[in-house]
Amino acid sequence: MTRRDRGAAAVEMALVLPILLLLVFGIIDFGRMLSTQIKITEAAREGARAATILNTSTAARARVATVLGTTPVTVSVSGGSAPCANAVPGTDATVRVDHSFNFVTPISAIAALLGRGPSPGTVQLSATGVMPCRS
């Protein structure tokens, strides 16, 4: 190794490390976000199913809470307290689940720069479940 090559590896590492860390943190947080989106989609579908079978919005909200566990969400059910009461053919029960996803890695700083979500470091996720009412 010549005297002019000393320190080249440190400079290369200083250039590559931030990009590598950004990639790793992005994979971690976006994987978590995809998993959360899948869970709230399943919860919305299960809530809509409960709304059609039991015909109460309370049952739909309880089913969403059961599927998601302790995840804080906002649940809205179409059709009031009895979504499928006096349902005519073609009537659907619709359940919408909203969730504010929080990043746990420094990716949240980038999300804040992009202006996504209700507060810095969060992204609003939502899913809608639709099931036909029983006649």
C-alpha positions as CSV (number, residue, x, y, z in Angstrom):
1,M,0.0,0.0,0.0
2,T,1.4,3.3,-0.9
3,R,1.3,6.3,1.3
4,R,-1.3,8.1,-0.9
5,D,-3.8,5.2,-0.5
6,R,-4.0,5.4,3.3
7,G,-7.4,6.4,4.6
8,A,-9.2,5.6,1.3
9,A,-11.3,2.8,2.9
10,A,-12.4,5.2,5.7
11,V,-13.5,7.8,3.1
12,E,-15.4,5.1,1.1
13,M,-17.1,3.8,4.2
14,A,-18.1,7.4,5.2
15,L,-19.7,7.8,1.8
16,V,-21.5,4.4,1.7
17,L,-22.6,4.0,5.3
18,P,-25.4,6.6,5.4
19,I,-26.9,5.1,2.2
20,L,-26.6,1.6,3.6
21,L,-28.2,2.6,7.0
22,L,-31.0,4.4,5.2
23,L,-31.7,1.3,3.2
24,V,-31.7,-1.0,6.2
25,F,-33.9,1.4,8.3
26,G,-36.3,1.7,5.3
27,I,-36.7,-2.0,5.0
28,I,-37.4,-2.4,8.7
29,D,-40.0,0.4,8.9
30,F,-41.7,-0.3,5.6
31,G,-41.9,-4.0,6.5
32,R,-43.6,-3.0,9.8
33,M,-45.9,-0.6,7.9
34,L,-46.9,-3.3,5.4
35,S,-47.6,-5.8,8.2
36,T,-49.8,-3.2,10.0
37,Q,-51.7,-2.4,6.8
38,I,-52.4,-6.1,6.3
39,K,-53.6,-6.4,9.9
40,I,-56.0,-3.4,9.6
41,T,-57.3,-4.7,6.3
42,E,-58.1,-8.1,7.9
43,A,-59.7,-6.3,10.9
44,A,-61.9,-4.2,8.6
45,R,-63.0,-7.3,6.7
46,E,-63.8,-9.1,9.9
47,G,-65.7,-6.1,11.3
48,A,-67.8,-6.0,8.1
49,R,-68.5,-9.7,8.4
50,A,-69.6,-9.3,12.1
51,A,-71.8,-6.3,11.1
52,T,-73.6,-8.5,8.6
53,I,-74.0,-11.6,10.8
54,L,-74.8,-9.9,14.1
55,N,-76.4,-6.7,12.6
56,T,-74.9,-4.3,15.1
57,S,-72.1,-1.7,14.8
58,T,-71.1,-2.6,18.4
59,A,-70.3,-6.1,17.3
60,A,-68.3,-4.8,14.3
61,R,-66.2,-2.6,16.5
62,A,-65.7,-5.4,19.1
63,R,-64.5,-7.7,16.3
64,V,-62.1,-5.1,15.0
65,A,-60.7,-4.7,18.5
66,T,-60.4,-8.4,18.9
67,V,-58.5,-8.8,15.6
68,L,-56.1,-5.9,16.2
69,G,-55.5,-6.4,20.0
70,T,-54.3,-3.2,21.6
71,T,-53.6,-1.2,18.4
72,P,-55.3,2.2,18.7
73,V,-57.6,2.7,15.7
74,T,-60.7,4.6,14.7
75,V,-63.5,2.5,13.4
76,S,-66.5,3.7,11.5
77,V,-69.5,1.6,10.5
78,S,-71.9,2.6,7.8
79,G,-75.7,2.3,8.4
80,G,-75.8,3.4,12.0
81,S,-76.3,1.0,15.0
82,A,-77.9,-1.7,12.9
83,P,-76.1,-1.7,9.5
84,C,-78.2,-4.4,7.9
85,A,-81.6,-3.7,9.4
86,N,-84.3,-3.9,6.8
87,A,-81.7,-4.6,4.2
88,V,-82.8,-4.8,0.6
89,P,-80.8,-7.0,-1.9
90,G,-77.6,-5.2,-2.8
91,T,-77.2,-3.5,0.5
92,D,-73.7,-3.7,2.0
93,A,-72.2,-3.3,5.5
94,T,-69.1,-1.1,5.3
95,V,-66.5,-0.9,8.1
96,R,-63.6,1.6,7.8
97,V,-60.5,1.3,10.1
98,D,-58.0,4.2,10.4
99,H,-54.7,4.0,12.2
100,S,-51.7,6.4,12.6
101,F,-48.6,4.4,12.0
102,N,-45.5,5.6,13.9
103,F,-42.0,4.9,12.6
104,V,-39.4,3.6,15.0
105,T,-36.2,4.3,13.0
106,P,-34.7,7.5,11.7
107,I,-36.9,7.1,8.6
108,S,-39.5,9.2,10.5
109,A,-37.3,12.3,9.9
110,I,-37.6,11.7,6.2
111,A,-41.3,11.1,6.4
112,A,-41.6,14.4,8.3
113,L,-39.8,16.2,5.5
114,L,-42.2,14.7,3.0
115,G,-45.1,16.0,5.1
116,R,-46.9,12.7,5.3
117,G,-49.3,12.0,8.2
118,P,-51.1,14.0,10.9
119,S,-47.9,14.6,12.8
120,P,-44.1,14.2,12.1
121,G,-43.0,10.6,11.9
122,T,-46.5,9.1,11.3
123,V,-48.4,7.9,8.3
124,Q,-52.2,7.5,8.2
125,L,-53.2,4.0,7.2
126,S,-56.7,3.0,6.4
127,A,-58.7,0.0,5.2
128,T,-62.3,-0.6,4.3
129,G,-64.2,-3.9,4.6
130,V,-67.4,-4.4,2.6
131,M,-69.8,-7.4,3.0
132,P,-73.2,-7.9,1.5
133,C,-76.1,-7.9,4.0
134,R,-78.1,-11.0,4.4
135,S,-81.7,-10.6,3.0
